[in-house]
Amino acid sequence: MGMQQAERGIALLRIVLGLWILRWAMSHLIWNPGPWASASWVQVITTQLAQHSLDHPSFWVRYFIQQALLPNAELYVGVTVVLQSLAGISLTFGIITVLGALLALLLSLAAGVLTYYAGSSPLDYHLLQGTMAVVFIVTRAGRRWGFDTFFAGIRSRALFW
């Protein structure tokens, strides 16, 4: 297998993960004056956060949920949906892919910390998403089938390209 085929495979994984994250974000997004999370999704996440604050085995995570996330649940959910949208667009189209992969990694780490005690099913998805994000960062996956190709020609050794 040549390097070209490996780059195509990684690019295909990048596009599929980007579409998956983007689909997830768009299903919970509303466009009032700007993009934000729908009220029903805020209610669902608030309920889940309240459950995590009771069941999570780590004192520090429970304390963080109770003191920071629950009082600001609408802001937390809105920012999460916007970050998912940005990561999904970035990975799908290969636009500043390293930054999009960092956002995907951050989102998977945050979700993994909240749900690791709930069993292996949620953790498996977040582990897979985080691993793919690290691969996209290391390989700069947006240079194949993405707009980062044009940016690479402009700046050959930039931090995010």
N, C-alpha and C positions, 0 to 999 in steps of 0.2 A: 504494500500500500504506500503510495507516494504522499509527499507532503501536501500536495494539492487536495487529495481526497480527505486527508485529516482536517485541513482547514475548512473544507466544505461541510464535513460532519459537525465540527464545532460551530460553524455558522448556522447550520440547521438547528442544532440544540439551542443556540442563542435566540433564534427567531421563535421557536416553539415556546421556550420559557417566557420570552417577552410577550407573546400573544396570551399565554396563560395568565400572567400577572395583570396584563391590560384588561383581559376579560373579567377577571375578578374585581378589579378596581371599577370598571365601567358599570358593573352590575349594582354597585353601591353608590354611584355618583349622581348628583343632581346638579343642574346648571341654573342657579338663581342669578345673582349678579356675577358669580364666579363659580368655579368648581368646588364642591363641598360634599360631604357625606349626607345621605338621606336620613331623615329623622327616625325611620324604622330601623335602619342599620345602627344608628347611635344607640337606640334602645336595646338592640340585641347585644352589642358589644358591652354596654354598661352592665347588663345582666351577667354576661360571661365574666367580666372583670370582677364583679361582686362575688361570683362563685369562686374565682381564682383567689380572691383575697381571703376567703374562708378555708379553702382546701390546700393551698400551696404549702409544701413542707418547709420552704425557706422563709425565715422570719423577715429577712431583708426585702425579699420580693413582695411578701404580703404587706409590709410597711410601705413600700414604694407605691404599690397599687392603691392602698387606702389613702395615702397622703398626697400623691401626685396625680395618679391617673383617674381615679373615681371623681374627685371634685372638678376635674377638667376633662371629662369624658368626651364632650362634644369636640373640643379642640384636638384631643388625642386621636379620635376617630377621623376627623377631617384631615388632619395632617397625614395620617397613615394612608388614607385614600389618595391624597394628592401625591404622596411619595410613590405609591404603587403605580399611579398613572405615569409619572415621570420615568420610573424604572421600566415600565412596560413599553413605553414609546421608545426610550433609548435602546433597549435590547432588541425590539422588533425591527427597527429601522437602522440600527447600527450607528446611532448618533451619540457621540461622546460615550462610547460603550463602557469604558472603565468606570466612569462616574455612575452610569446606570447599574452596572454590576455591583458597585459599592453600595448603592441604595438597596438593591435586591438582597445583598448579604446582610445589611443592617436590619432590614425587615424580617429576614428569616431568623436572625439571631434573637431579635426581640420576641418574635412569636415562639421560638424554640424555648426561650427562658420561661415564658408564661405557661407553656403547655407540656414541658418535658415530663412532668410527673403524671400526666393523664394517660400514659401508655405509649406504645410505639407507633401507632398509626399517625397521629399528628406530627410526631417527632421525625418520622421517616421522610415526610414531604419537606419539612423545613431543612433537614440535613441534606437532602438531595438538592434543593434549591440553593442552599449556601455553598455546597461543593461546586455546583455548576457556575455560580457567580465567581468563585475563586479561580476556576479554570478560565472564565472569560476575561478576568483581570490579567492573569498571567500571560495568556495567549493574545491579548488585544483582539478579541474576536470580531470587532466591528470592521476590520480591514477587508474582510471577505464578505461580499454581498451586503455591504453597508456604506453609509455616508462617511464613515471615518477614513475611507480611502482617499477622499478629497482632502480631508484635514491633514492626513499623513503627508501628502504632497506639499502642503503649505508649510507645515512645521514638522520636521523629521524626528525630532527628539523631545516633543512636548510631554508634560506630565500626564495629561489625560488622554492622549491619543496613542 
